[in-house]
Amino acid sequence: MTRNKVALIGGGNIGGVLAEQIAFRELGDVVIFDVVDGLPQGKALDMAAGAPLAAADAKISGSNDYADIAGADLVIITAGLARKPGMSRDDLLSTNLKIMTQVAEGVREHAPDANVIVVSNPLDAMVYTFKRHSGFPKNRVVGMAGVLDSARLRAFVAWELGVSVQDVTALVLGGHGDTMVPLVRYCTVAGIPIGQLLPQSKIDAIVKRTQGAGGEVVGLLKTGSAFVSPAFSAIEMAESILRDKKRVLACACMLEGEYGVDGLYVGVPCILGAGGVEKVIEVEMNADERMLFDASVQHVRTLVEQIS
Ligand code: TXD
C-alpha cells in the first residue's frame, strides 16, 4: 500500500506545523513547496532527520520547483502574507490575490487531480480565487476556517465550565472574519446545550472572544498570526479526506443555492471524505441567526466583488 502524497504550498509557520504533523502521523509523504530558496529544503531536512524520534517513515522533502508536487493526492495552501498588528484579514487581499493566482496555476499544472485545502487569508476570497483560477470542481476545493473558529469557541467554553475540551462541540459558520457566526444554540457539552450551563452574559463574552481570537494572537505575537491551531484545524480536514472519514466539519464550501447563497465560498457544515466536500449540510437557523449569517455572507460577497 503506497502512502498518500501531500503537497504543502507555503512552508512558513503554518506550513511547518502541517509538514511535521502530516509526516509524523504518517498521513502521507510530504513535499513542502515555497518560493524562498532553502526554506522548504531546510525545514524538510530538519524534520526528516528527526523522524526516527517520531518512529515515522513518511518521506519529507522541500522544493522551490512545482514539478516536485506532481501527483499529489492532497494540496494544502498557506502561501501568502500573514497579518501584523492593526491589520485585518482583508488588508492582505491584494498581495495574497496575486500569490493565490500563481499557486492555482502551479497546482493545476502539476497536481490536477488533487483535493485542495486553502488556508491563506482573507480565506473566503482566497479559496474562491483558487477555485476560479484552477478550474477544479467545487467538491475538490475547500477552505479552512470554521474548524479553527469552532475549536476556539470550544476551548473558551471548556475553560469557563472547567470541562474537557473533548466534550464540547460547536459550529461557527459564515465568513472567516469579525462577522463569523458562532451558532450558540448548537454548542453543547456532551449534548447539553450551553444555554443550560452558562448565563447569557458569559456566552456573549465567549462569542465575542471567539470572533476576535485571531486578532488577539496577532496582537500578542506582533510578528505574525496564529499558526498551531490553524495547522491542526487543516490536519483535521486533511485526515478526513485522506482516510475518507466522512467527518462533519464547518468548512468554507462553494454554495450553489444552499442557504440561499449562489456562487460564493461560505463557512457551513459539510461532510468531508475522499471525494472532498461530499455534501453540504443545511442547518435550521432562527431569525436572529439567519440575520447574522446573511450579514456575514454579504461581507464575503463584498470582498469577492473587489477581486472580480
Ligand atoms: O483560519 C485561517 N484560514 C487563517 C489563515 C489562520 C491563520 C493564518 N491564516 C493565513 O495563512 C495567514 O494570514 C497567511 O495568509 C497564511 C499563512 O500563514 P503563516 O503564518 O504560515 O504565514 P508565513 O509564516 O508568512 O508563511 C507563508 C509562506 C512563506 O514561507 C512565504 O515564503 C510563502 O508563504 N509564500 C509563497 N509560497 C508559495 N508561492 C508563493 N507565491 C508564495 N509567496 C509567499
py3Dmol code that shows the C-alpha trace and the ligand (Angstrom):
import py3Dmol

protein = """\
ATOM      1  CA  MET A   1       0.000   0.000   0.000  1.00  0.00           C
ATOM      2  CA  THR A   2       1.624   3.278  -1.109  1.00  0.00           C
ATOM      3  CA  ARG A   3       1.297   6.291   1.129  1.00  0.00           C
ATOM      4  CA  ASN A   4      -0.659   9.364   0.038  1.00  0.00           C
ATOM      5  CA  LYS A   5       1.324  12.324  -1.273  1.00  0.00           C
ATOM      6  CA  VAL A   6       0.591  15.676   0.368  1.00  0.00           C
ATOM      7  CA  ALA A   7       1.924  18.898  -1.148  1.00  0.00           C
ATOM      8  CA  LEU A   8       2.184  21.948   1.113  1.00  0.00           C
ATOM      9  CA  ILE A   9       2.252  25.195  -0.853  1.00  0.00           C
ATOM     10  CA  GLY A  10       3.851  27.555   1.629  1.00  0.00           C
ATOM     11  CA  GLY A  11       6.437  26.364   4.129  1.00  0.00           C
ATOM     12  CA  GLY A  12       6.112  29.101   6.713  1.00  0.00           C
ATOM     13  CA  ASN A  13       4.715  28.992  10.229  1.00  0.00           C
ATOM     14  CA  ILE A  14       1.577  27.002   9.432  1.00  0.00           C
ATOM     15  CA  GLY A  15       3.256  25.004   6.648  1.00  0.00           C
ATOM     16  CA  GLY A  16       5.959  23.860   9.049  1.00  0.00           C
ATOM     17  CA  VAL A  17       3.487  22.524  11.599  1.00  0.00           C
ATOM     18  CA  LEU A  18       1.480  20.882   8.797  1.00  0.00           C
ATOM     19  CA  ALA A  19       4.575  19.119   7.454  1.00  0.00           C
ATOM     20  CA  GLU A  20       5.563  17.847  10.872  1.00  0.00           C
ATOM     21  CA  GLN A  21       2.088  16.620  11.827  1.00  0.00           C
ATOM     22  CA  ILE A  22       1.285  15.014   8.457  1.00  0.00           C
ATOM     23  CA  ALA A  23       4.628  13.217   8.277  1.00  0.00           C
ATOM     24  CA  PHE A  24       4.852  12.177  11.910  1.00  0.00           C
ATOM     25  CA  ARG A  25       1.245  10.899  11.881  1.00  0.00           C
ATOM     26  CA  GLU A  26       2.106   9.159   8.596  1.00  0.00           C
ATOM     27  CA  LEU A  27      -0.915  10.709   6.899  1.00  0.00           C
ATOM     28  CA  GLY A  28       1.243  10.838   3.778  1.00  0.00           C
ATOM     29  CA  ASP A  29       4.612  11.631   2.255  1.00  0.00           C
ATOM     30  CA  VAL A  30       5.133  15.398   2.347  1.00  0.00           C
ATOM     31  CA  VAL A  31       6.554  17.820  -0.213  1.00  0.00           C
ATOM     32  CA  ILE A  32       6.915  21.375   1.031  1.00  0.00           C
ATOM     33  CA  PHE A  33       6.923  23.979  -1.760  1.00  0.00           C
ATOM     34  CA  ASP A  34       7.933  27.588  -1.129  1.00  0.00           C
ATOM     35  CA  VAL A  35       9.367  30.436  -3.161  1.00  0.00           C
ATOM     36  CA  VAL A  36      12.093  31.177  -0.617  1.00  0.00           C
ATOM     37  CA  ASP A  37      15.246  29.322  -1.644  1.00  0.00           C
ATOM     38  CA  GLY A  38      16.353  26.845   1.004  1.00  0.00           C
ATOM     39  CA  LEU A  39      13.417  27.354   3.375  1.00  0.00           C
ATOM     40  CA  PRO A  40      11.392  24.268   2.384  1.00  0.00           C
ATOM     41  CA  GLN A  41      14.519  22.185   1.906  1.00  0.00           C
ATOM     42  CA  GLY A  42      15.917  23.163   5.311  1.00  0.00           C
ATOM     43  CA  LYS A  43      12.666  22.554   7.183  1.00  0.00           C
ATOM     44  CA  ALA A  44      12.188  19.216   5.411  1.00  0.00           C
ATOM     45  CA  LEU A  45      15.725  18.053   6.203  1.00  0.00           C
ATOM     46  CA  ASP A  46      15.324  19.034   9.859  1.00  0.00           C
ATOM     47  CA  MET A  47      12.059  17.104  10.202  1.00  0.00           C
ATOM     48  CA  ALA A  48      13.266  14.088   8.188  1.00  0.00           C
ATOM     49  CA  ALA A  49      16.331  13.791  10.411  1.00  0.00           C
ATOM     50  CA  GLY A  50      14.048  13.862  13.426  1.00  0.00           C
ATOM     51  CA  ALA A  51      11.643  11.247  12.050  1.00  0.00           C
ATOM     52  CA  PRO A  52      13.363   8.342  13.850  1.00  0.00           C
ATOM     53  CA  LEU A  53      12.347  10.032  17.104  1.00  0.00           C
ATOM     54  CA  ALA A  54       8.732  10.034  15.952  1.00  0.00           C
ATOM     55  CA  ALA A  55       9.038   6.495  14.576  1.00  0.00           C
ATOM     56  CA  ALA A  56       7.637   7.842  11.342  1.00  0.00           C
ATOM     57  CA  ASP A  57       8.654   6.569   7.878  1.00  0.00           C
ATOM     58  CA  ALA A  58       6.815   9.134   5.769  1.00  0.00           C
ATOM     59  CA  LYS A  59       9.110  10.915   3.325  1.00  0.00           C
ATOM     60  CA  ILE A  60       9.568  14.669   3.783  1.00  0.00           C
ATOM     61  CA  SER A  61      11.155  16.843   1.104  1.00  0.00           C
ATOM     62  CA  GLY A  62      11.316  20.513   0.216  1.00  0.00           C
ATOM     63  CA  SER A  63      11.380  22.239  -3.151  1.00  0.00           C
ATOM     64  CA  ASN A  64      11.191  25.519  -4.999  1.00  0.00           C
ATOM     65  CA  ASP A  65      10.000  23.712  -8.143  1.00  0.00           C
ATOM     66  CA  TYR A  66       6.312  22.999  -8.692  1.00  0.00           C
ATOM     67  CA  ALA A  67       7.234  19.887 -10.684  1.00  0.00           C
ATOM     68  CA  ASP A  68       8.057  18.217  -7.371  1.00  0.00           C
ATOM     69  CA  ILE A  69       4.403  18.305  -6.249  1.00  0.00           C
ATOM     70  CA  ALA A  70       3.462  16.116  -9.212  1.00  0.00           C
ATOM     71  CA  GLY A  71       0.759  13.582  -8.447  1.00  0.00           C
ATOM     72  CA  ALA A  72      -0.129  14.961  -5.019  1.00  0.00           C
ATOM     73  CA  ASP A  73      -3.363  13.495  -3.654  1.00  0.00           C
ATOM     74  CA  LEU A  74      -3.908  16.485  -1.366  1.00  0.00           C
ATOM     75  CA  VAL A  75      -2.630  20.054  -1.575  1.00  0.00           C
ATOM     76  CA  ILE A  76      -2.760  22.410   1.425  1.00  0.00           C
ATOM     77  CA  ILE A  77      -2.133  26.074   0.610  1.00  0.00           C
ATOM     78  CA  THR A  78      -0.773  28.513   3.171  1.00  0.00           C
ATOM     79  CA  ALA A  79       1.169  30.658   0.711  1.00  0.00           C
ATOM     80  CA  GLY A  80       0.754  34.341   1.403  1.00  0.00           C
ATOM     81  CA  LEU A  81       1.366  37.100   3.878  1.00  0.00           C
ATOM     82  CA  ALA A  82       0.113  36.843   7.443  1.00  0.00           C
ATOM     83  CA  ARG A  83      -1.334  39.720   9.454  1.00  0.00           C
ATOM     84  CA  LYS A  84       0.647  42.160  11.572  1.00  0.00           C
ATOM     85  CA  PRO A  85      -0.931  44.079  14.482  1.00  0.00           C
ATOM     86  CA  GLY A  86      -3.538  46.555  13.314  1.00  0.00           C
ATOM     87  CA  MET A  87      -4.176  44.667  10.068  1.00  0.00           C
ATOM     88  CA  SER A  88      -7.454  42.996   9.194  1.00  0.00           C
ATOM     89  CA  ARG A  89      -7.518  39.767   7.215  1.00  0.00           C
ATOM     90  CA  ASP A  90      -8.993  41.795   4.353  1.00  0.00           C
ATOM     91  CA  ASP A  91      -5.863  44.003   4.300  1.00  0.00           C
ATOM     92  CA  LEU A  92      -3.974  41.003   2.890  1.00  0.00           C
ATOM     93  CA  LEU A  93      -6.264  40.822  -0.127  1.00  0.00           C
ATOM     94  CA  SER A  94      -4.311  42.434  -2.944  1.00  0.00           C
ATOM     95  CA  THR A  95      -0.964  40.802  -2.140  1.00  0.00           C
ATOM     96  CA  ASN A  96      -2.356  37.343  -1.469  1.00  0.00           C
ATOM     97  CA  LEU A  97      -4.611  37.541  -4.505  1.00  0.00           C
ATOM     98  CA  LYS A  98      -1.569  37.694  -6.790  1.00  0.00           C
ATOM     99  CA  ILE A  99       0.088  34.840  -4.885  1.00  0.00           C
ATOM    100  CA  MET A 100      -3.027  32.643  -4.995  1.00  0.00           C
ATOM    101  CA  THR A 101      -3.369  33.142  -8.740  1.00  0.00           C
ATOM    102  CA  GLN A 102       0.220  31.913  -9.215  1.00  0.00           C
ATOM    103  CA  VAL A 103      -0.393  28.987  -6.865  1.00  0.00           C
ATOM    104  CA  ALA A 104      -3.553  27.968  -8.735  1.00  0.00           C
ATOM    105  CA  GLU A 105      -1.603  27.779 -11.996  1.00  0.00           C
ATOM    106  CA  GLY A 106       1.153  25.676 -10.441  1.00  0.00           C
ATOM    107  CA  VAL A 107      -1.256  23.254  -8.790  1.00  0.00           C
ATOM    108  CA  ARG A 108      -3.460  22.969 -11.897  1.00  0.00           C
ATOM    109  CA  GLU A 109      -0.412  22.052 -13.984  1.00  0.00           C
ATOM    110  CA  HIS A 110       1.245  19.595 -11.609  1.00  0.00           C
ATOM    111  CA  ALA A 111      -1.487  18.175  -9.368  1.00  0.00           C
ATOM    112  CA  PRO A 112      -4.660  18.412 -11.468  1.00  0.00           C
ATOM    113  CA  ASP A 113      -6.472  15.596  -9.618  1.00  0.00           C
ATOM    114  CA  ALA A 114      -5.742  16.680  -6.043  1.00  0.00           C
ATOM    115  CA  ASN A 115      -8.126  17.656  -3.301  1.00  0.00           C
ATOM    116  CA  VAL A 116      -7.202  21.167  -2.164  1.00  0.00           C
ATOM    117  CA  ILE A 117      -7.499  22.817   1.247  1.00  0.00           C
ATOM    118  CA  VAL A 118      -6.941  26.584   1.149  1.00  0.00           C
ATOM    119  CA  VAL A 119      -5.795  28.256   4.379  1.00  0.00           C
ATOM    120  CA  SER A 120      -4.401  31.629   3.230  1.00  0.00           C
ATOM    121  CA  ASN A 121      -6.220  34.806   4.238  1.00  0.00           C
ATOM    122  CA  PRO A 122      -8.537  36.514   3.556  1.00  0.00           C
ATOM    123  CA  LEU A 123      -9.787  32.930   3.470  1.00  0.00           C
ATOM    124  CA  ASP A 124     -13.180  33.317   1.817  1.00  0.00           C
ATOM    125  CA  ALA A 125     -11.673  35.331  -1.058  1.00  0.00           C
ATOM    126  CA  MET A 126      -8.579  33.149  -1.370  1.00  0.00           C
ATOM    127  CA  VAL A 127     -10.438  29.855  -1.667  1.00  0.00           C
ATOM    128  CA  TYR A 128     -12.763  31.481  -4.211  1.00  0.00           C
ATOM    129  CA  THR A 129      -9.714  32.723  -6.153  1.00  0.00           C
ATOM    130  CA  PHE A 130      -8.103  29.304  -6.174  1.00  0.00           C
ATOM    131  CA  LYS A 131     -11.315  27.683  -7.417  1.00  0.00           C
ATOM    132  CA  ARG A 132     -11.762  30.266 -10.166  1.00  0.00           C
ATOM    133  CA  HIS A 133      -8.162  30.139 -11.454  1.00  0.00           C
ATOM    134  CA  SER A 134      -7.662  26.402 -11.124  1.00  0.00           C
ATOM    135  CA  GLY A 135     -10.951  25.369 -12.708  1.00  0.00           C
ATOM    136  CA  PHE A 136     -11.123  22.488 -10.200  1.00  0.00           C
ATOM    137  CA  PRO A 137     -14.615  21.129  -9.369  1.00  0.00           C
ATOM    138  CA  LYS A 138     -16.159  22.674  -6.255  1.00  0.00           C
ATOM    139  CA  ASN A 139     -16.012  19.452  -4.253  1.00  0.00           C
ATOM    140  CA  ARG A 140     -12.210  19.357  -4.552  1.00  0.00           C
ATOM    141  CA  VAL A 141     -11.612  22.925  -3.282  1.00  0.00           C
ATOM    142  CA  VAL A 142     -12.400  23.702   0.356  1.00  0.00           C
ATOM    143  CA  GLY A 143     -11.379  26.446   2.765  1.00  0.00           C
ATOM    144  CA  MET A 144     -10.167  26.022   6.348  1.00  0.00           C
ATOM    145  CA  ALA A 145     -11.713  28.475   8.779  1.00  0.00           C
ATOM    146  CA  GLY A 146     -14.752  27.077  10.577  1.00  0.00           C
ATOM    147  CA  VAL A 147     -12.832  24.209  12.176  1.00  0.00           C
ATOM    148  CA  LEU A 148     -10.451  26.750  13.723  1.00  0.00           C
ATOM    149  CA  ASP A 149     -13.162  29.186  14.787  1.00  0.00           C
ATOM    150  CA  SER A 150     -15.212  26.301  16.236  1.00  0.00           C
ATOM    151  CA  ALA A 151     -12.132  24.997  18.101  1.00  0.00           C
ATOM    152  CA  ARG A 152     -11.614  28.422  19.664  1.00  0.00           C
ATOM    153  CA  LEU A 153     -15.268  28.540  20.786  1.00  0.00           C
ATOM    154  CA  ARG A 154     -14.953  25.003  22.169  1.00  0.00           C
ATOM    155  CA  ALA A 155     -11.809  25.901  24.107  1.00  0.00           C
ATOM    156  CA  PHE A 156     -13.309  29.068  25.630  1.00  0.00           C
ATOM    157  CA  VAL A 157     -16.453  27.194  26.707  1.00  0.00           C
ATOM    158  CA  ALA A 158     -14.383  24.351  28.221  1.00  0.00           C
ATOM    159  CA  TRP A 159     -12.209  26.782  30.179  1.00  0.00           C
ATOM    160  CA  GLU A 160     -15.259  28.625  31.533  1.00  0.00           C
ATOM    161  CA  LEU A 161     -17.011  25.426  32.633  1.00  0.00           C
ATOM    162  CA  GLY A 162     -13.929  23.517  33.756  1.00  0.00           C
ATOM    163  CA  VAL A 163     -14.787  20.584  31.490  1.00  0.00           C
ATOM    164  CA  SER A 164     -12.769  18.581  28.972  1.00  0.00           C
ATOM    165  CA  VAL A 165     -12.336  20.231  25.606  1.00  0.00           C
ATOM    166  CA  GLN A 166     -13.157  16.790  24.183  1.00  0.00           C
ATOM    167  CA  ASP A 167     -16.776  17.079  25.297  1.00  0.00           C
ATOM    168  CA  VAL A 168     -17.530  20.497  23.841  1.00  0.00           C
ATOM    169  CA  THR A 169     -18.925  20.650  20.313  1.00  0.00           C
ATOM    170  CA  ALA A 170     -19.515  23.854  18.389  1.00  0.00           C
ATOM    171  CA  LEU A 171     -20.386  25.223  14.955  1.00  0.00           C
ATOM    172  CA  VAL A 172     -19.099  28.562  13.709  1.00  0.00           C
ATOM    173  CA  LEU A 173     -20.433  29.439  10.245  1.00  0.00           C
ATOM    174  CA  GLY A 174     -20.267  32.292   7.756  1.00  0.00           C
ATOM    175  CA  GLY A 175     -17.199  34.251   6.670  1.00  0.00           C
ATOM    176  CA  HIS A 176     -13.831  33.920   8.384  1.00  0.00           C
ATOM    177  CA  GLY A 177     -13.725  37.351   9.912  1.00  0.00           C
ATOM    178  CA  ASP A 178     -15.360  39.537  12.562  1.00  0.00           C
ATOM    179  CA  THR A 179     -18.775  38.701  11.074  1.00  0.00           C
ATOM    180  CA  MET A 180     -18.364  34.945  11.687  1.00  0.00           C
ATOM    181  CA  VAL A 181     -21.458  33.361  13.260  1.00  0.00           C
ATOM    182  CA  PRO A 182     -20.932  31.138  16.328  1.00  0.00           C
ATOM    183  CA  LEU A 183     -24.210  29.185  16.430  1.00  0.00           C
ATOM    184  CA  VAL A 184     -24.600  29.122  20.211  1.00  0.00           C
ATOM    185  CA  ARG A 185     -27.795  27.015  20.070  1.00  0.00           C
ATOM    186  CA  TYR A 186     -25.745  24.222  18.522  1.00  0.00           C
ATOM    187  CA  CYS A 187     -22.913  24.446  21.067  1.00  0.00           C
ATOM    188  CA  THR A 188     -23.135  21.627  23.627  1.00  0.00           C
ATOM    189  CA  VAL A 189     -21.190  19.941  26.396  1.00  0.00           C
ATOM    190  CA  ALA A 190     -21.776  16.207  25.884  1.00  0.00           C
ATOM    191  CA  GLY A 191     -25.044  17.090  24.168  1.00  0.00           C
ATOM    192  CA  ILE A 192     -26.154  19.536  26.853  1.00  0.00           C
ATOM    193  CA  PRO A 193     -26.813  22.945  25.258  1.00  0.00           C
ATOM    194  CA  ILE A 194     -24.523  25.551  26.855  1.00  0.00           C
ATOM    195  CA  GLY A 195     -27.582  27.759  27.372  1.00  0.00           C
ATOM    196  CA  GLN A 196     -28.413  25.404  30.267  1.00  0.00           C
ATOM    197  CA  LEU A 197     -24.913  25.726  31.740  1.00  0.00           C
ATOM    198  CA  LEU A 198     -23.855  29.359  31.307  1.00  0.00           C
ATOM    199  CA  PRO A 199     -25.547  32.736  31.805  1.00  0.00           C
ATOM    200  CA  GLN A 200     -26.174  34.731  28.601  1.00  0.00           C
ATOM    201  CA  SER A 201     -23.595  37.337  29.630  1.00  0.00           C
ATOM    202  CA  LYS A 202     -20.861  34.693  29.750  1.00  0.00           C
ATOM    203  CA  ILE A 203     -21.987  33.231  26.422  1.00  0.00           C
ATOM    204  CA  ASP A 204     -21.928  36.679  24.817  1.00  0.00           C
ATOM    205  CA  ALA A 205     -18.393  37.287  26.117  1.00  0.00           C
ATOM    206  CA  ILE A 206     -17.231  33.917  24.756  1.00  0.00           C
ATOM    207  CA  VAL A 207     -18.804  34.628  21.348  1.00  0.00           C
ATOM    208  CA  LYS A 208     -17.044  37.995  21.220  1.00  0.00           C
ATOM    209  CA  ARG A 209     -13.701  36.458  22.200  1.00  0.00           C
ATOM    210  CA  THR A 210     -14.123  33.786  19.517  1.00  0.00           C
ATOM    211  CA  GLN A 211     -14.736  36.386  16.839  1.00  0.00           C
ATOM    212  CA  GLY A 212     -11.627  38.308  17.925  1.00  0.00           C
ATOM    213  CA  ALA A 213      -9.389  35.342  18.803  1.00  0.00           C
ATOM    214  CA  GLY A 214      -7.248  35.608  15.670  1.00  0.00           C
ATOM    215  CA  GLY A 215      -6.579  39.284  16.300  1.00  0.00           C
ATOM    216  CA  GLU A 216      -5.850  38.582  19.972  1.00  0.00           C
ATOM    217  CA  VAL A 217      -2.972  36.270  18.989  1.00  0.00           C
ATOM    218  CA  VAL A 218      -1.687  38.721  16.355  1.00  0.00           C
ATOM    219  CA  GLY A 219      -1.643  41.468  18.994  1.00  0.00           C
ATOM    220  CA  LEU A 220       0.408  39.303  21.346  1.00  0.00           C
ATOM    221  CA  LEU A 221       2.820  37.833  18.767  1.00  0.00           C
ATOM    222  CA  LYS A 222       3.271  41.152  16.923  1.00  0.00           C
ATOM    223  CA  THR A 223       5.265  39.439  14.144  1.00  0.00           C
ATOM    224  CA  GLY A 224       2.613  37.138  12.679  1.00  0.00           C
ATOM    225  CA  SER A 225      -0.637  35.284  13.327  1.00  0.00           C
ATOM    226  CA  ALA A 226      -1.777  32.066  14.931  1.00  0.00           C
ATOM    227  CA  PHE A 227      -0.225  29.006  13.333  1.00  0.00           C
ATOM    228  CA  VAL A 228      -0.532  25.915  15.557  1.00  0.00           C
ATOM    229  CA  SER A 229      -4.339  25.925  15.855  1.00  0.00           C
ATOM    230  CA  PRO A 230      -4.788  26.751  12.150  1.00  0.00           C
ATOM    231  CA  ALA A 231      -2.433  23.903  11.234  1.00  0.00           C
ATOM    232  CA  PHE A 232      -4.230  21.428  13.487  1.00  0.00           C
ATOM    233  CA  SER A 233      -7.537  22.572  12.006  1.00  0.00           C
ATOM    234  CA  ALA A 234      -6.297  21.864   8.489  1.00  0.00           C
ATOM    235  CA  ILE A 235      -4.984  18.481   9.695  1.00  0.00           C
ATOM    236  CA  GLU A 236      -8.495  17.596  10.952  1.00  0.00           C
ATOM    237  CA  MET A 237      -9.805  18.254   7.420  1.00  0.00           C
ATOM    238  CA  ALA A 238      -6.842  16.561   5.710  1.00  0.00           C
ATOM    239  CA  GLU A 239      -7.240  13.391   7.751  1.00  0.00           C
ATOM    240  CA  SER A 240     -10.964  13.200   6.956  1.00  0.00           C
ATOM    241  CA  ILE A 241     -10.209  13.485   3.226  1.00  0.00           C
ATOM    242  CA  LEU A 242      -7.149  11.177   3.156  1.00  0.00           C
ATOM    243  CA  ARG A 243      -8.778   8.478   5.315  1.00  0.00           C
ATOM    244  CA  ASP A 244     -12.302   9.007   3.922  1.00  0.00           C
ATOM    245  CA  LYS A 245     -13.629   9.548   7.442  1.00  0.00           C
ATOM    246  CA  LYS A 246     -16.819  11.448   6.436  1.00  0.00           C
ATOM    247  CA  ARG A 247     -16.292  13.948   9.315  1.00  0.00           C
ATOM    248  CA  VAL A 248     -18.947  16.651   9.650  1.00  0.00           C
ATOM    249  CA  LEU A 249     -16.921  19.849   9.894  1.00  0.00           C
ATOM    250  CA  ALA A 250     -17.524  23.582   9.396  1.00  0.00           C
ATOM    251  CA  CYS A 251     -15.639  24.440   6.199  1.00  0.00           C
ATOM    252  CA  ALA A 252     -15.692  27.141   3.546  1.00  0.00           C
ATOM    253  CA  CYS A 253     -17.631  25.433   0.746  1.00  0.00           C
ATOM    254  CA  MET A 254     -18.798  26.682  -2.641  1.00  0.00           C
ATOM    255  CA  LEU A 255     -22.551  27.227  -2.258  1.00  0.00           C
ATOM    256  CA  GLU A 256     -24.780  26.964  -5.310  1.00  0.00           C
ATOM    257  CA  GLY A 257     -28.223  27.544  -3.835  1.00  0.00           C
ATOM    258  CA  GLU A 258     -27.681  26.123  -0.371  1.00  0.00           C
ATOM    259  CA  TYR A 259     -28.566  28.595   2.401  1.00  0.00           C
ATOM    260  CA  GLY A 260     -29.955  30.806  -0.362  1.00  0.00           C
ATOM    261  CA  VAL A 261     -26.396  31.614  -1.479  1.00  0.00           C
ATOM    262  CA  ASP A 262     -25.167  31.139  -5.059  1.00  0.00           C
ATOM    263  CA  GLY A 263     -21.564  31.268  -6.254  1.00  0.00           C
ATOM    264  CA  LEU A 264     -19.694  32.103  -3.028  1.00  0.00           C
ATOM    265  CA  TYR A 265     -17.480  30.205  -0.618  1.00  0.00           C
ATOM    266  CA  VAL A 266     -19.014  30.440   2.855  1.00  0.00           C
ATOM    267  CA  GLY A 267     -18.425  28.507   6.086  1.00  0.00           C
ATOM    268  CA  VAL A 268     -21.068  25.817   6.517  1.00  0.00           C
ATOM    269  CA  PRO A 269     -21.214  22.275   7.910  1.00  0.00           C
ATOM    270  CA  CYS A 270     -20.203  19.666   5.344  1.00  0.00           C
ATOM    271  CA  ILE A 271     -19.248  16.013   5.059  1.00  0.00           C
ATOM    272  CA  LEU A 272     -15.534  15.676   4.184  1.00  0.00           C
ATOM    273  CA  GLY A 273     -14.297  12.418   2.643  1.00  0.00           C
ATOM    274  CA  ALA A 274     -12.195  11.028  -0.197  1.00  0.00           C
ATOM    275  CA  GLY A 275     -14.425  12.971  -2.581  1.00  0.00           C
ATOM    276  CA  GLY A 276     -13.603  16.193  -0.771  1.00  0.00           C
ATOM    277  CA  VAL A 277     -16.759  18.140   0.087  1.00  0.00           C
ATOM    278  CA  GLU A 278     -19.190  15.277  -0.364  1.00  0.00           C
ATOM    279  CA  LYS A 279     -22.268  17.071   0.956  1.00  0.00           C
ATOM    280  CA  VAL A 280     -23.193  20.478   2.308  1.00  0.00           C
ATOM    281  CA  ILE A 281     -25.468  20.201   5.341  1.00  0.00           C
ATOM    282  CA  GLU A 282     -28.156  22.871   5.719  1.00  0.00           C
ATOM    283  CA  VAL A 283     -28.907  23.522   9.393  1.00  0.00           C
ATOM    284  CA  GLU A 284     -32.032  25.296  10.608  1.00  0.00           C
ATOM    285  CA  MET A 285     -31.415  28.858  11.808  1.00  0.00           C
ATOM    286  CA  ASN A 286     -33.789  31.141  13.716  1.00  0.00           C
ATOM    287  CA  ALA A 287     -34.414  34.730  12.588  1.00  0.00           C
ATOM    288  CA  ASP A 288     -31.522  36.224  14.592  1.00  0.00           C
ATOM    289  CA  GLU A 289     -29.039  33.568  13.455  1.00  0.00           C
ATOM    290  CA  ARG A 290     -30.182  33.956   9.846  1.00  0.00           C
ATOM    291  CA  MET A 291     -29.731  37.710  10.024  1.00  0.00           C
ATOM    292  CA  LEU A 292     -26.150  37.335  11.298  1.00  0.00           C
ATOM    293  CA  PHE A 293     -25.424  34.660   8.684  1.00  0.00           C
ATOM    294  CA  ASP A 294     -26.773  36.808   5.851  1.00  0.00           C
ATOM    295  CA  ALA A 295     -24.683  39.763   7.072  1.00  0.00           C
ATOM    296  CA  SER A 296     -21.596  37.568   7.083  1.00  0.00           C
ATOM    297  CA  VAL A 297     -22.382  36.319   3.573  1.00  0.00           C
ATOM    298  CA  GLN A 298     -22.764  39.940   2.451  1.00  0.00           C
ATOM    299  CA  HIS A 299     -19.272  40.691   3.802  1.00  0.00           C
ATOM    300  CA  VAL A 300     -17.876  37.766   1.804  1.00  0.00           C
ATOM    301  CA  ARG A 301     -19.757  38.929  -1.311  1.00  0.00           C
ATOM    302  CA  THR A 302     -18.322  42.451  -0.959  1.00  0.00           C
ATOM    303  CA  LEU A 303     -14.812  41.052  -0.584  1.00  0.00           C
ATOM    304  CA  VAL A 304     -15.201  38.803  -3.626  1.00  0.00           C
ATOM    305  CA  GLU A 305     -16.649  41.638  -5.690  1.00  0.00           C
ATOM    306  CA  GLN A 306     -13.421  43.559  -5.002  1.00  0.00           C
ATOM    307  CA  ILE A 307     -11.414  40.821  -6.698  1.00  0.00           C
ATOM    308  CA  SER A 308     -13.786  40.011  -9.542  1.00  0.00           C
TER     309      SER A 308
END
"""
ligand_1 = """\
44
TXD
O -8.042 30.249 9.684
C -7.339 30.612 8.729
N -7.638 30.239 7.474
C -6.148 31.514 8.995
C -5.162 31.533 7.839
C -5.486 31.267 10.284
C -4.234 31.774 10.488
C -3.350 32.257 9.385
N -4.047 32.410 8.135
C -3.272 32.769 6.944
O -2.465 31.688 6.471
C -2.307 33.902 7.115
O -2.995 35.146 7.178
C -1.473 33.756 5.860
O -2.185 34.298 4.773
C -1.407 32.226 5.690
C -0.121 31.621 6.134
O 0.140 31.995 7.453
P 1.617 31.696 8.033
O 1.595 32.119 9.459
O 2.043 30.318 7.681
O 2.483 32.741 7.185
P 4.053 32.672 6.907
O 4.760 32.057 8.057
O 4.426 34.034 6.410
O 4.158 31.632 5.680
C 3.704 31.967 4.405
C 4.662 31.315 3.430
C 6.076 31.926 3.487
O 7.029 30.909 3.769
C 6.284 32.519 2.117
O 7.599 32.401 1.615
C 5.331 31.665 1.301
O 4.188 31.535 2.103
N 4.986 32.258 0.012
C 4.751 31.528 -1.072
N 4.739 30.193 -1.236
C 4.454 29.769 -2.493
N 4.181 30.586 -3.543
C 4.196 31.927 -3.380
N 3.936 32.759 -4.432
C 4.496 32.447 -2.096
N 4.579 33.718 -1.597
C 4.877 33.571 -0.294
"""
view = py3Dmol.view(width=600, height=400)
view.addModel(protein, "pdb")
view.setStyle({"model": 0}, {"cartoon": {"style": "trace"}})
view.addModel(ligand_1, "xyz")
view.setStyle({"model": 1}, {"stick": {}})
view.zoomTo()
view.show()
